[in-house]
Amino acid sequence: MISPDTIRTAIGVIGNGTALVLFLSPVPTFIRIWKKGSVEQYSPVPYVATLLNCMMWVLYGLPLVHPHSMLVITINGTGMAIELTYVTLFLLYSTGPARRKVVLLLAAEVAFVCAVAVLVLSLAHTHERRSMIVGILCVLFGTGMYAAPLSVMKMVIQTKSVEYMPLFLSLASLVNGICWTAYALIKFDLYITIPNGLGAQAQGKPGRHDRGRRRRRQDQQQPRRRRPLLTKSSMIYTKIKEALGTI
């Protein structure tokens, strides 16, 4: 019989795969930046925020904080390297205030994570307390990362179109949230369950809007039954009949 740990590991591997798809999804954007030699109007905030989220989850997965979390370390370590590459490209192809903004955000994040690591490892002396402190921070940042695409939901609802939120990307986010929620529930981990459970629910909304849009389009394409035109004589006959019926 397959043990729960084996199932949990298998689900975690699948979660690593779906998360890797999400981390690599901005590659076309950065290919465009590289070809044009400019960041144009693209914002570095999503990538800097995701980098912070990955650094916090790597800290959470360390054996000194939360033992037996190697799959958490592998995917978030990979994500950290990918997001750092994106941020580096922003530094190379941005100028003036935009570059200073990226440098300041990056420095603040590194300082914050280092401060959390030093304080947690020096002041909290048990795995439970260390996991709780870092886990609460991870819940906040993880929920924020999943909630970031919801800013596009307003545009999706207004335009009644999901072209601004690609269905494939939303599906990958949904599968990723489900996988990591299942991973956390098998050997219960509250701090992984909360952000991924909320993320799975949030990412299911674009698909529901897309199905509703298709249903409305099908209804509009169906030919409407035309009501038979009444001649003048038939209208007079109908009115007389209604008048006699009221007597």
Secondary structure, DSSP 4 states (H G I P E B T S, - for coil): ---HHHHHHHHHHHHHHHHHHHHHTTHHHHHHHHHHTS-TT--SHHHHHHHHHHHHHHHHHSTTTSSS-HHHHHHHHHHHHHHHHHHHHHHHH--HHHHHHHHHHHHHHHHHHHHHHHHHHHH--SHHHHHHHHHHHHHHHHHHHHHGGGGGHHHHHHHT--TTS-HHHHHHHHHHHHHHHHHHHHTT-HHHHHHHHHHHHHHHHHHHHHHHHHHHHHHHHSPPPPPPPPPHHHHHHHHHHHHHHT-
